[in-house]
Amino acid sequence: MKIQKRLILGLFICSNVFLACDKNSDDEPNQTTEEKTFSIAMIPDTQNMTDFTHQTSYTIKDGVNFPINASTQFYDMMQYIASNAVTNGGAIVFATSVGDIWQHQTEIVDEAHAARGFSHDPYSIIANSGEVFPTPETLNFEMPLAREGYQLVAQTGIPFGAAPGNHDSDAMWSEASFESDPSRLGEIATVGVIPEILGMLHIGGHKNFNSVFGEDTSFFKNKDWYISSYKGGANSAQKFEGAGYTFINISLEMHPGNDVLEWAQSVLDANIGIPTMITTHDFINENAERLANPIVDLARIDPEFNNSAEEVFNKLVVPNDQIFLILSGHHHGKAMRVDKNNAGHDVVQILADYQDRGQSVLDVAPDLRTPYGSTYGIGDGWLRLLNFDFESETPKIVVKTYSSHYDTFSTDLSTYSDWYKASENPETSDSEFHALDHFTIELEDFNSRFN
C-alpha cells in the first residue's frame, strides 16, 4: 500500500535464534555440497514493476512519460530465478511469491461483497489518493506481464507457488461504512494512519488471480508437486525436495477465513510430520508485529470471513508443530521474529517488501518526483534468497538480499545504505541496516523435530 504508517524498524535479535550478519559475500547461490544445501527464492511485492503506469508508454504529467520500463526489472528478477534454478545448475529448488504481483483491479466492489451490503465511498480520502483505481490495463498489460514472467520460472520445472495480495484481488474499494475525515489529516503525525481519518479499504474476488495462477492453469494442472488447492487456487499447497527432506509450502490468501484454515489443516493432516512453510501476503509488519495496516484490516471490517494474523497464528500455526517458517510482504520494509508453538519449537516469521525503492528511477531522472514529493518506488529488482545449509550439525538458513537489476547482493553494494537507509531505517548504523537484509537463522530444533 502507498498510504501507510511509517513506523521505524529496529534490528530484531530474536530469542532462541542466533541472528548475525553473514561475512561471506557469495556472488551467486551455489549448491556446493550435493544434498546438503539448497535455496528458496522469496519474491516480494512486484506490483510497482508490473504497474502499467510505470512504463515509458505512460504519460505521468505535462507530457512527461515515465523514464523507464519497470517491467524490465520484473523480467530480470524472474529470469534470475530461472537461471539459478537447480534444473539449470543453480541452487534454487522452490520459488514463492508473497503476493501483490500486479497493481490494479478491474472492479470497484465485487458482486459477492455487494450482495452482502458493502459499498464504495467515492469521496473518501483513500478513494482520491490513487489506491482505488480499476482499469482495463489490469487485463491488457499487468496480468499478461505477470503470466509471462512466471512462465520463465515454470519452464525450469521447479515447483513454485503464489499467494494473492490485496492488489491481486478483482476489486478494492473505500468502504462506505468507514467515513474519512479530511479535517483530521493534521493528526496523522501523532495518531498515525487510522481509518477514522482516511477510511478503510476492503477487497474481494479472485477471478483475476485464478485466471493466471489457478488450479487449472498450465502452471499447476497435472503437476505432481501441486498437491492441493482451495477456492480455485487462491489457496494452494506445493511440495519440493531439498537436502534429503520433502518440504511443503502452503500459500494462503490475505487474512484467510475459517474455511481456508480448515482446508490448510486438511493439507497438514494428510502430510503429518513434513516440514511446512506458509506464504501469505500480510503476516508481520515492519516492526515485526502481527498487526494489519490499520486502513487495510480485513479482519476488522469483515470478521465473519477473515482472520487476523494473530488469529491465524493461534488457530493454525501454534497447534501444528510441523509449521516452522512463515513468509510475507505487504508492509513496506523488512523484519523477522521467532515465537514458540505449543510444542515449544520455533516458528520463524519473515517480512520482505522493497516496493518503495526507486534508486533505479533516480539513476535516469534524478529530479523526478511523485505528486506527493516522494520518489517513484518500483523495487529496484530486490528479492530474498533463503539459503538452507544442512552441512553442519545444526541446520541454518542464510538469508541474503539480491538485486537482479543491479546484479549484486546488498552486502556487496557500497551505496546500499546511502540509497535506502534514510527512508527505511534512519536510526540504524550502516552495519545494522545491512544486517536487516543479510542474516543467519540457526534452526536449533530442526533435526529433533523432523528427524
Secondary structure, DSSP 4 states (H G I P E B T S, - for coil): --S---PPP-----TTS-EE------SS----STTTEEEEEEE---HHHH-GGGSTTSEEETTEEPSS-THHHHHHHHHHHHHTBGGGTSSEEEEEE-S--S---SBSS-HHHHHTT--B-TTSTTTTTTS----THIIIIIHHHHHHHHHHHHTTT--EEE---GGGSSEEEEBTTS---GGGGGGHHHH-S-HHHH--EEEE--HHHHHHHSTTSTTTTT-TTEEEEEGGGTEEEEEEEETTEEEEEEEE-SS--HHHHHHHHHHHHTTTT--EEEEES-S--TTS-S---TTS-HHHH-TTT---HHHHIIIIITT-TTEEEEEE-SSSEEEEEEEE-TTS-EEEEEEEE-TT--HHHHHH-TT---TTS------TTEEEEEEEE-SSSS-EEEEEEEETTTTEEGGG-TTHHHHHHHHH-TTS-HHHHHHTTSEEEE-TTHHHHH-
